[in-house]
Amino acid sequence: MLQGLRKHGSWIVLIIAAVFIISMAIGGITSIFIKKPFVGSIAGKKIYPNDFSEYLQNAYAGYAQQNPDKEIDEQTAKQLNDQTWNQLVQQILFDKAVKKRHIKITDDDIIEELKNPAEDITSIPQFQTDEKFDYAKYETLLMENPEFANWLESRIRGSLPYQRLYDNVKSEVTVTVEEVKEQYIDDNNLADAEIIFFNPNKIKDIEVTDEDMQTYYEENKEEFKKEPARKLKYVAVNLKPSEADIKLVKTRVDSIYNLAISNGDFAELAKKYSEGPSAPQGGDLGYFAKGKMVPAFENVAFQLNTGDISKPVHSRFGWHIIKLYDKRTKDGVEEIRASHILLKEEASEATKDNLEILANDLYTKAKDLGLDKAAEELAYEITETKEIYESTKYIGGIGRNEELVKFAFDNKIGKLAEPVLKDDGNYLLCEVSFIIGEHYQVFEDAQKQIESIVKKEKQKEISQTNALEFTNKFDEADYMKNAESEGIEIIEALNVKIDNTFKQIGKDEILNEAILAKEAGEYTDVINGERGSYIALVKVRTHPNMDKFEKDQDKLMEEAQTKAEDEHLNEWFRNLKEDAEIIDNRSEYYN
């Protein structure tokens, strides 16, 4: 019976968090290039490698138990690692919030919860009579089975503080009748319309002169004001297969080829040796036409006769051995069915270890000579980033690395950061190369942006002129007919609300307001909105039924309160996370 209880029992009854009560899901340690003494720090609490590794092992075991037929591939391992880190962040932040809000759970609280079991308990068949929850059966097991009672008490003690925390946060928000009424009106104030769209983007051959751009820049200079910025110079020490790695793969593929042509079972060889995604299917790629595969592959495959096996073929994916099974013509197009054995050219562990040595060698030289001279001496290409700001999350050419952003703002020009190991196995050596305070972006750097802005403004001006000329040229009754005959875009808009977004236009509240200000059969004036110019004909108009609002007010208030509470809870957690100091060093421990 307890197995059934545990199957149905939930270890957590929460909205947005998965609290660690039994196990956590994490991946294994794969790199020895470790510079930090801890995997991470969350709101001052350090997470050490041994602890994180233990969580990892538990999580892998849990995943394997739930998915016995699935392998834990690289992508799954990363997902488990990220999932566990996020859960750990949540747990630590929630625990601090529970303590800060003085939330305590008493024995009386536990007893009260035991008296009112959760739905996942009441739905267990062993506790039901005639498909309804039988409290007497539940109470009997609770009193007579200490193991069940202890399990349920432990579950409640683990989850109840967080339930109380959520209730506490939710209590901070209350919706008013006025707010719900306003939302009801917005949701039920509707119209169907046809919109004549004078689309600025269809106006071509717009000339933007240097004088136009310079004038815009001077008149709108505050738009180009920038916060303090830094730049980094960096050298990439890239991971790629060594000559020895390449030769080893070629030797292996030649050996497999010899097995394949010696009456070997090609499908079994593919299952055993192929490193491509089709390996479990014996390398079978199905039918395909020309243009579906890389040229190096298909140039050989389409020259084979049925039953032939190709010599090893090299492509950007590695080495292929191809077997042709069939040829056919479908809908006038030649297709073939082939299988392949793929061996990838990848860097060996020895090559990866050597790359670390190369990165450290460059780092040592750069500390003595500076990054420019060290890179020149060792024949590395040096690159400089664009301006980065304290709020920058993604550095062009480098990727997402908040620690490097912090390094750039904490140090002077010429300061060299320790080698950074990226997720792709490459190393980066970075040096602070540029520092500037609050400043204006120079015209030359902003020129492309300015050109685009000025061009769009000119297009909008022309579309406004075209719309006015259209209204002067035609009678209102004939707008739709003449718009169609002149090839002007007409958009059918159903259920227009104040916050509508149109597929062809986007969100333009000026247009929505103008439509909702008219009744069925009426045209709007020319509307110069955010996305262009419009004339709209209202076809159907629906006004809010305020009698229905009065009738459904209690239900609407309840729904609005629940929605507001959930939104507030999510916002509270986002703010909690943003305000906490979180250091994530996992990239130095895990691939």
C-alpha positions as CSV (number, residue, x, y, z in Angstrom):
1,M,0.0,0.0,0.0
2,L,2.8,2.4,0.8
3,Q,4.2,2.0,-2.7
4,G,0.8,3.2,-4.0
5,L,0.9,6.1,-1.6
6,R,4.3,7.1,-2.6
7,K,3.4,6.8,-6.3
8,H,0.5,9.2,-5.9
9,G,2.1,11.4,-3.2
10,S,3.7,14.7,-4.2
11,W,6.8,15.8,-2.4
12,I,5.9,19.4,-2.9
13,V,2.7,21.4,-3.2
14,L,4.1,24.6,-4.5
15,I,3.5,26.9,-7.5
16,I,6.9,27.9,-8.8
17,A,9.6,26.0,-6.8
18,A,10.8,22.5,-6.7
19,V,12.2,22.3,-3.2
20,F,15.0,19.7,-2.4
21,I,13.4,17.2,0.0
22,I,14.7,13.9,-1.3
23,S,17.1,14.4,-4.3
24,M,18.3,16.9,-6.8
25,A,19.2,16.6,-10.5
26,I,22.7,17.5,-11.5
27,G,25.5,16.3,-13.9
28,G,29.0,15.1,-13.4
29,I,32.4,16.8,-13.0
30,T,34.2,16.8,-16.4
31,S,36.9,19.4,-16.2
32,I,40.0,19.7,-14.1
33,F,40.7,23.3,-15.1
34,I,39.4,24.6,-11.9
35,K,40.2,28.1,-10.5
36,K,37.4,28.7,-8.0
37,P,37.2,26.8,-4.7
38,F,33.4,26.5,-5.0
39,V,30.9,25.7,-7.7
40,G,28.9,28.8,-6.9
41,S,27.6,31.2,-4.3
42,I,24.0,32.1,-3.7
43,A,23.1,35.0,-1.4
44,G,26.4,34.4,0.5
45,K,26.0,30.6,0.8
46,K,28.9,28.8,-1.0
47,I,28.1,25.6,-2.9
48,Y,31.2,23.3,-2.7
49,P,32.1,20.7,-5.3
50,N,31.6,17.7,-3.1
51,D,28.1,18.7,-2.1
52,F,27.1,19.5,-5.7
53,S,28.6,16.3,-6.9
54,E,26.5,14.3,-4.4
55,Y,23.4,16.1,-5.6
56,L,24.5,15.2,-9.2
57,Q,24.7,11.5,-8.5
58,N,21.3,11.5,-6.8
59,A,19.8,13.3,-9.7
60,Y,21.3,11.0,-12.4
61,A,19.9,8.0,-10.4
62,G,16.5,9.7,-10.2
63,Y,16.4,10.4,-13.9
64,A,17.6,6.9,-14.8
65,Q,14.9,5.4,-12.6
66,Q,12.1,7.5,-14.2
67,N,13.5,7.0,-17.8
68,P,15.0,3.5,-17.8
69,D,15.0,3.3,-21.7
70,K,16.8,6.7,-22.2
71,E,20.5,7.5,-22.1
72,I,21.6,10.6,-20.4
73,D,23.2,12.4,-23.4
74,E,25.1,15.6,-23.3
75,Q,22.0,17.8,-23.7
76,T,20.1,16.0,-21.0
77,A,23.0,16.2,-18.6
78,K,23.2,20.0,-19.2
79,Q,19.4,20.3,-18.6
80,L,19.6,18.4,-15.4
81,N,22.6,20.5,-14.3
82,D,20.8,23.8,-15.0
83,Q,17.5,22.5,-13.5
84,T,19.3,21.6,-10.3
85,W,21.2,24.9,-10.1
86,N,17.9,26.8,-10.5
87,Q,16.2,24.6,-7.8
88,L,19.1,25.2,-5.5
89,V,18.9,29.0,-6.1
90,Q,15.2,28.8,-5.3
91,Q,15.6,26.8,-2.2
92,I,18.2,29.0,-0.7
93,L,16.4,32.2,-1.5
94,F,13.1,30.8,-0.2
95,D,14.7,29.6,3.0
96,K,16.1,33.1,3.6
97,A,12.7,34.6,2.9
98,V,11.0,32.2,5.3
99,K,13.4,33.2,8.0
100,K,13.1,37.0,7.2
101,R,9.3,36.9,7.4
102,H,9.5,34.9,10.7
103,I,7.4,32.0,9.3
104,K,7.4,29.2,11.8
105,I,5.5,25.8,11.7
106,T,4.1,24.5,15.0
107,D,2.9,21.0,15.9
108,D,-0.6,22.3,15.8
109,D,-0.1,23.4,12.2
110,I,1.0,19.9,11.3
111,I,-2.0,18.3,13.0
112,E,-4.3,20.7,11.2
113,E,-2.8,19.7,7.8
114,L,-3.0,16.0,8.7
115,K,-6.7,16.5,9.4
116,N,-7.2,18.1,5.9
117,P,-5.2,16.0,3.5
118,A,-4.2,17.3,0.1
119,E,-6.1,16.2,-3.1
120,D,-3.3,13.8,-4.2
121,I,-3.9,11.9,-0.9
122,T,-7.7,11.9,-1.0
123,S,-7.6,10.6,-4.6
124,I,-5.7,7.4,-3.7
125,P,-8.0,4.4,-4.3
126,Q,-7.2,2.9,-0.9
127,F,-8.8,5.9,0.8
128,Q,-12.0,5.8,-1.2
129,T,-15.4,4.2,-0.8
130,D,-17.8,4.4,-3.8
131,E,-15.2,6.6,-5.6
132,K,-15.4,9.2,-2.8
133,F,-12.8,10.0,-0.2
134,D,-13.4,8.0,3.0
135,Y,-11.8,9.9,5.9
136,A,-12.2,6.9,8.2
137,K,-9.9,4.8,6.0
138,Y,-7.4,7.5,5.9
139,E,-7.5,8.1,9.6
140,T,-7.2,4.4,10.3
141,L,-4.0,4.1,8.3
142,L,-2.6,7.3,9.8
143,M,-3.1,5.9,13.4
144,E,-2.1,2.3,12.7
145,N,0.9,2.7,10.4
146,P,3.7,4.8,11.9
147,E,5.7,4.6,8.6
148,F,2.9,6.3,6.7
149,A,2.3,8.9,9.4
150,N,6.0,9.7,9.6
151,W,6.2,10.0,5.8
152,L,3.2,12.3,5.6
153,E,4.4,14.5,8.6
154,S,7.8,14.8,6.9
155,R,6.2,15.9,3.7
156,I,4.1,18.5,5.4
157,R,7.0,19.9,7.5
158,G,9.0,20.2,4.2
159,S,6.4,21.9,2.2
160,L,4.3,23.9,4.6
161,P,6.8,26.7,5.3
162,Y,6.9,27.4,1.6
163,Q,3.1,27.3,1.3
164,R,2.9,29.9,4.1
165,L,5.6,31.9,2.4
166,Y,3.6,32.0,-0.8
167,D,0.4,32.9,1.1
168,N,2.3,35.7,2.8
169,V,3.5,37.1,-0.4
170,K,0.1,36.8,-2.1
171,S,-1.5,38.7,0.7
172,E,0.4,41.8,-0.3
173,V,-1.9,42.3,-3.3
174,T,-5.6,43.1,-3.4
175,V,-7.6,43.9,-6.5
176,T,-10.4,46.5,-6.4
177,V,-13.9,46.5,-8.0
178,E,-12.8,49.5,-10.1
179,E,-9.8,47.6,-11.5
180,V,-11.8,44.5,-12.3
181,K,-14.6,46.6,-13.9
182,E,-12.1,48.5,-16.0
183,Q,-10.5,45.2,-17.2
184,Y,-14.0,43.8,-18.0
185,I,-14.8,46.9,-20.1
186,D,-11.5,46.6,-22.0
187,D,-12.0,42.8,-22.6
188,N,-15.6,43.2,-23.8
189,N,-15.4,46.5,-25.8
190,L,-15.0,45.0,-29.2
191,A,-15.3,45.7,-32.9
192,D,-14.8,44.0,-36.2
193,A,-13.2,46.2,-38.9
194,E,-11.6,46.4,-42.3
195,I,-8.4,48.6,-42.3
196,I,-7.0,50.3,-45.3
197,F,-3.3,50.2,-44.5
198,F,-0.9,52.8,-46.1
199,N,2.2,50.8,-45.3
200,P,5.4,52.9,-45.0
201,N,7.6,49.8,-45.6
202,K,6.3,49.5,-49.1
203,I,7.6,52.9,-50.1
204,K,10.9,52.3,-51.8
205,D,13.8,54.5,-53.2
206,I,14.0,56.8,-50.2
207,E,17.0,59.0,-50.3
208,V,18.7,59.7,-47.0
209,T,21.5,62.3,-47.3
210,D,24.5,62.9,-45.0
211,E,22.9,66.2,-44.1
212,D,19.6,64.5,-43.1
213,M,21.5,62.1,-40.8
214,Q,23.7,64.8,-39.2
215,T,20.7,67.0,-38.5
216,Y,18.9,64.1,-36.8
217,Y,22.0,63.3,-34.7
218,E,22.4,66.9,-33.5
219,E,18.7,67.4,-32.8
220,N,18.3,64.1,-31.0
221,K,21.7,63.8,-29.4
222,E,20.4,62.6,-26.0
223,E,19.2,59.4,-27.7
224,F,22.8,58.6,-28.3
225,K,24.0,59.2,-24.7
226,K,25.8,56.1,-23.3
227,E,26.5,54.9,-19.8
228,P,30.2,54.2,-18.8
229,A,31.7,51.6,-21.1
230,R,34.6,49.2,-21.4
231,K,36.2,47.2,-24.2
232,L,38.2,44.0,-24.0
233,K,40.9,42.7,-26.3
234,Y,40.9,39.0,-26.5
235,V,42.7,36.0,-28.1
236,A,40.9,32.8,-28.7
237,V,42.9,29.6,-28.3
238,N,40.6,27.3,-30.2
239,L,40.0,23.6,-29.7
240,K,40.4,21.5,-32.8
241,P,41.6,18.0,-33.6
242,S,45.3,17.5,-33.7
243,E,47.1,15.8,-36.6
244,A,47.3,12.7,-34.4
245,D,43.6,12.8,-33.7
246,I,42.9,13.1,-37.5
247,K,45.2,10.3,-38.4
248,L,43.6,8.1,-35.7
249,V,40.1,8.6,-37.1
250,K,41.4,7.9,-40.7
251,T,43.0,4.7,-39.5
252,R,39.7,3.7,-37.8
253,V,37.5,4.5,-40.7
254,D,39.8,2.5,-43.1
255,S,39.6,-0.5,-40.8
256,I,35.8,-0.3,-40.6
257,Y,35.7,0.1,-44.4
258,N,37.7,-3.1,-44.8
259,L,35.2,-4.9,-42.5
260,A,32.2,-3.5,-44.5
261,I,33.5,-4.7,-47.9
262,S,34.5,-8.1,-46.5
263,N,30.8,-9.2,-46.4
264,G,30.3,-7.5,-43.1
265,D,26.7,-6.6,-42.0
266,F,26.7,-2.9,-42.8
267,A,23.8,-2.1,-40.5
268,E,25.4,-3.9,-37.5
269,L,28.7,-2.1,-38.2
270,A,26.8,1.2,-38.3
271,K,25.1,0.5,-35.0
272,K,28.4,-0.5,-33.4
273,Y,30.8,2.2,-34.8
274,S,28.8,5.1,-36.3
275,E,28.8,8.4,-34.3
276,G,25.9,9.9,-36.3
277,P,22.3,10.2,-35.1
278,S,21.2,7.5,-37.5
279,A,23.4,4.9,-35.8
280,P,20.6,3.2,-33.9
281,Q,18.8,2.6,-37.2
282,G,21.8,1.0,-38.7
283,G,22.9,4.2,-40.4
284,D,19.7,4.3,-42.5
285,L,19.1,7.8,-43.9
286,G,16.0,6.9,-45.8
287,Y,15.2,8.3,-49.3
288,F,16.6,11.8,-50.2
289,A,17.1,13.9,-53.3
290,K,20.1,16.0,-54.3
291,G,20.5,19.1,-52.2
292,K,19.6,17.5,-48.9
293,M,23.1,16.4,-47.9
294,V,26.4,18.2,-47.9
295,P,28.0,18.2,-51.4
296,A,31.0,16.0,-50.5
297,F,28.6,13.3,-49.3
298,E,25.9,13.4,-52.1
299,N,28.4,13.7,-54.9
300,V,29.7,10.2,-54.1
301,A,26.3,8.7,-52.9
302,F,24.5,9.5,-56.2
303,Q,27.4,7.9,-58.2
304,L,27.0,4.5,-56.5
305,N,25.2,1.5,-57.9
306,T,22.6,-0.3,-55.8
307,G,24.5,-2.4,-53.2
308,D,27.8,-0.5,-53.6
309,I,29.8,0.6,-50.6
310,S,31.9,3.8,-51.0
311,K,35.5,4.3,-49.9
312,P,35.7,6.7,-46.9
313,V,34.4,10.2,-47.9
314,H,35.5,13.3,-46.0
315,S,33.0,16.1,-45.2
316,R,32.8,18.9,-42.6
317,F,31.1,16.4,-40.4
318,G,33.9,13.8,-40.5
319,W,34.5,10.6,-42.4
320,H,31.6,8.7,-44.0
321,I,31.3,5.2,-45.4
322,I,28.2,5.1,-47.6
323,K,26.1,2.1,-48.8
324,L,23.5,2.6,-51.5
325,Y,20.3,0.5,-51.1
326,D,17.9,1.8,-53.7
327,K,17.2,4.4,-56.5
328,R,13.9,5.7,-57.5
329,T,12.1,8.6,-59.2
330,K,9.4,10.3,-57.3
331,D,7.4,13.2,-58.8
332,G,10.0,13.5,-61.5
333,V,12.8,13.8,-58.9
334,E,15.6,11.3,-58.6
335,E,16.0,9.9,-55.0
336,I,18.3,7.4,-53.4
337,R,18.1,5.4,-50.2
338,A,21.4,5.1,-48.4
339,S,23.0,4.3,-45.1
340,H,26.3,5.6,-43.7
341,I,28.8,5.0,-41.0
342,L,30.1,8.4,-39.6
343,L,33.3,8.9,-37.6
344,K,33.7,12.4,-36.3
345,E,37.0,14.2,-36.2
346,E,37.1,15.4,-32.6
347,A,39.8,16.5,-30.2
348,S,41.0,13.8,-27.9
349,E,41.4,14.3,-24.1
350,A,45.2,14.7,-24.7
351,T,44.5,17.5,-27.2
352,K,42.2,19.2,-24.7
353,D,44.8,18.9,-22.0
354,N,47.4,20.4,-24.4
355,L,45.1,23.3,-25.2
356,E,45.1,24.2,-21.5
357,I,48.9,24.2,-21.6
358,L,48.9,26.5,-24.6
359,A,46.4,28.8,-23.0
360,N,48.5,29.0,-19.8
361,D,51.6,29.6,-21.9
362,L,50.0,32.5,-23.7
363,Y,48.8,33.8,-20.3
364,T,52.3,33.7,-18.8
365,K,53.8,35.5,-21.8
366,A,51.0,38.1,-21.8
367,K,51.6,38.9,-18.1
368,D,55.2,39.8,-19.0
369,L,54.8,41.3,-22.5
370,G,51.2,42.4,-22.7
371,L,48.5,40.6,-24.7
372,D,49.4,42.4,-28.0
373,K,53.1,41.3,-28.1
374,A,52.4,37.9,-26.7
375,A,49.8,37.2,-29.3
376,E,52.1,38.5,-32.1
377,E,55.0,36.3,-30.8
378,L,52.8,33.2,-30.8
379,A,50.9,34.0,-34.0
380,Y,47.5,34.5,-32.5
381,E,44.9,36.9,-33.9
382,I,43.7,39.5,-31.4
383,T,40.2,41.0,-31.4
384,E,38.6,43.9,-29.6
385,T,35.0,43.9,-28.5
386,K,32.5,46.7,-29.0
387,E,31.6,48.8,-26.0
388,I,30.2,46.8,-23.1
389,Y,28.2,48.2,-20.2
390,E,27.7,47.1,-16.7
391,S,24.3,45.8,-17.7
392,T,25.7,43.8,-20.6
393,K,24.8,40.1,-20.5
394,Y,26.2,39.0,-23.9
395,I,29.6,40.1,-25.2
396,G,29.9,40.0,-29.0
397,G,32.5,37.4,-30.1
398,I,32.8,36.1,-26.5
399,G,29.3,35.1,-25.5
400,R,27.4,35.3,-22.2
401,N,29.9,35.9,-19.4
402,E,28.9,38.3,-16.6
403,E,32.1,37.6,-14.7
404,L,34.2,39.1,-17.6
405,V,31.9,42.1,-17.6
406,K,32.5,42.6,-13.9
407,F,36.2,42.1,-14.5
408,A,36.3,44.8,-17.1
409,F,34.6,47.3,-14.8
410,D,36.7,46.4,-11.8
411,N,40.1,46.8,-13.4
412,K,42.3,49.3,-15.3
413,I,43.5,49.3,-18.9
414,G,46.0,46.5,-19.5
415,K,44.7,44.2,-16.7
416,L,44.8,40.6,-17.9
417,A,42.1,38.1,-16.9
418,E,43.0,34.5,-16.2
419,P,42.2,32.1,-19.1
420,V,38.5,31.5,-19.5
421,L,37.3,28.0,-20.6
422,K,34.2,28.3,-22.7
423,D,31.4,25.7,-23.1
424,D,32.7,24.8,-26.6
425,G,36.1,23.8,-25.2
426,N,37.9,27.0,-26.4
427,Y,40.0,29.2,-24.2
428,L,39.9,33.0,-24.1
429,L,42.5,35.4,-22.8
430,C,41.0,38.9,-22.2
431,E,42.6,42.2,-21.4
432,V,40.9,45.5,-20.5
433,S,41.7,47.8,-23.5
434,F,39.4,50.8,-23.2
435,I,37.6,52.8,-20.5
436,I,35.2,55.7,-20.9
437,G,32.7,57.3,-18.6
438,E,29.3,58.6,-19.5
439,H,29.5,59.7,-23.2
440,Y,27.8,60.3,-26.5
441,Q,28.0,57.7,-29.2
442,V,30.0,59.2,-32.0
443,F,28.2,59.9,-35.2
444,E,30.1,57.4,-37.3
445,D,29.2,54.5,-34.9
446,A,25.6,55.6,-34.9
447,Q,25.3,56.3,-38.6
448,K,23.6,53.1,-39.7
449,Q,21.1,53.4,-36.9
450,I,20.4,57.0,-37.8
451,E,20.0,56.2,-41.5
452,S,17.4,53.6,-40.6
453,I,15.5,56.0,-38.3
454,V,15.5,58.8,-40.9
455,K,14.4,56.5,-43.7
456,K,11.5,55.2,-41.6
457,E,10.4,58.8,-40.7
458,K,10.4,59.8,-44.4
459,Q,8.5,56.7,-45.3
460,K,5.9,57.5,-42.6
461,E,5.6,61.1,-43.9
462,I,5.0,59.8,-47.4
463,S,2.4,57.3,-46.2
464,Q,0.5,60.1,-44.4
465,T,0.5,62.2,-47.5
466,N,-0.8,59.2,-49.6
467,A,-3.6,58.6,-47.1
468,L,-4.8,62.3,-47.2
469,E,-4.6,62.3,-51.0
470,F,-6.7,59.1,-51.1
471,T,-9.5,60.7,-49.0
472,N,-9.5,63.8,-51.2
473,K,-9.6,61.8,-54.3
474,F,-12.4,59.3,-53.5
475,D,-15.9,59.4,-51.8
476,E,-16.0,57.7,-48.4
477,A,-18.6,55.2,-49.6
478,D,-16.1,54.0,-52.3
479,Y,-13.0,53.8,-50.1
480,M,-12.8,50.0,-49.9
481,K,-13.5,49.5,-53.6
482,N,-10.9,52.0,-54.7
483,A,-8.3,50.8,-52.1
484,E,-8.6,47.4,-53.6
485,S,-8.4,48.6,-57.2
486,E,-5.3,50.7,-56.4
487,G,-3.5,47.7,-54.7
488,I,-3.6,49.2,-51.2
489,E,-3.4,46.7,-48.5
490,I,-6.7,45.9,-46.7
491,I,-6.6,44.1,-43.4
492,E,-9.5,42.2,-41.8
493,A,-9.5,42.8,-38.1
494,L,-11.7,40.7,-35.9
495,N,-12.5,41.3,-32.2
496,V,-10.5,44.5,-32.0
497,K,-9.8,45.5,-28.3
498,I,-7.8,48.4,-26.9
499,D,-4.7,46.3,-26.6
500,N,-5.0,44.4,-29.9
501,T,-2.0,43.3,-31.8
502,F,-2.4,42.8,-35.6
503,K,-0.3,40.3,-37.4
504,Q,0.5,42.6,-40.3
505,I,0.8,45.8,-38.2
506,G,1.7,44.9,-34.7
507,K,0.3,46.8,-31.7
508,D,-0.9,50.3,-32.4
509,E,-3.2,51.7,-29.7
510,I,-3.9,54.9,-31.6
511,L,-5.5,52.7,-34.3
512,N,-7.4,50.6,-31.7
513,E,-8.8,53.7,-29.9
514,A,-10.0,55.2,-33.2
515,I,-11.8,52.0,-34.2
516,L,-13.5,51.7,-30.8
517,A,-14.6,55.3,-31.0
518,K,-16.9,54.5,-33.9
519,E,-20.1,52.5,-34.4
520,A,-20.9,49.9,-37.0
521,G,-21.0,51.3,-40.6
522,E,-18.7,54.3,-39.7
523,Y,-15.3,55.1,-41.1
524,T,-12.5,56.6,-39.0
525,D,-10.6,59.7,-40.2
526,V,-7.1,59.1,-41.4
527,I,-5.1,57.7,-38.5
528,N,-1.4,58.4,-38.3
529,G,-0.3,55.7,-35.9
530,E,3.0,54.2,-34.8
531,R,3.2,51.7,-37.7
532,G,1.8,53.7,-40.5
533,S,-1.4,55.5,-41.7
534,Y,-4.9,53.9,-41.7
535,I,-8.5,54.4,-42.6
536,A,-10.8,51.8,-40.9
537,L,-14.4,50.8,-41.5
538,V,-16.2,49.4,-38.5
539,K,-18.3,46.4,-39.5
540,V,-19.5,45.1,-36.2
541,R,-19.6,46.8,-32.8
542,T,-20.0,45.1,-29.4
543,H,-20.3,47.1,-26.2
544,P,-19.7,45.7,-22.7
545,N,-22.8,44.2,-21.0
546,M,-22.6,45.9,-17.6
547,D,-25.6,44.0,-16.3
548,K,-23.7,40.8,-16.9
549,F,-20.7,42.3,-15.1
550,E,-22.9,43.0,-12.0
551,K,-24.2,39.4,-12.1
552,D,-20.7,37.8,-12.5
553,Q,-18.9,40.3,-10.3
554,D,-18.0,37.9,-7.5
555,K,-16.6,35.3,-9.9
556,L,-14.7,37.9,-11.8
557,M,-13.3,39.4,-8.6
558,E,-12.1,35.9,-7.5
559,E,-10.4,35.2,-10.9
560,A,-8.8,38.6,-11.0
561,Q,-7.5,38.2,-7.4
562,T,-6.0,34.8,-8.3
563,K,-4.3,36.2,-11.4
564,A,-3.0,39.2,-9.5
565,E,-1.6,37.0,-6.7
566,D,0.2,34.7,-9.2
567,E,1.7,37.7,-11.1
568,H,2.8,39.3,-7.9
569,L,4.3,36.0,-6.7
570,N,6.3,35.6,-9.9
571,E,7.4,39.3,-9.8
572,W,8.5,38.9,-6.2
573,F,10.6,35.9,-7.0
574,R,12.2,37.7,-10.0
575,N,13.1,40.6,-7.7
576,L,14.4,38.3,-5.0
577,K,16.7,36.7,-7.5
578,E,17.9,39.9,-9.1
579,D,18.6,41.4,-5.6
580,A,20.6,38.4,-4.5
581,E,24.3,38.1,-5.3
582,I,24.6,34.9,-7.3
583,I,27.9,33.6,-8.5
584,D,27.8,30.7,-10.9
585,N,31.2,28.9,-11.5
586,R,29.7,25.7,-12.9
587,S,31.4,26.3,-16.3
588,E,34.8,25.8,-14.6
589,Y,33.7,22.4,-13.3
590,Y,31.2,21.0,-15.8
591,N,30.9,20.9,-19.6
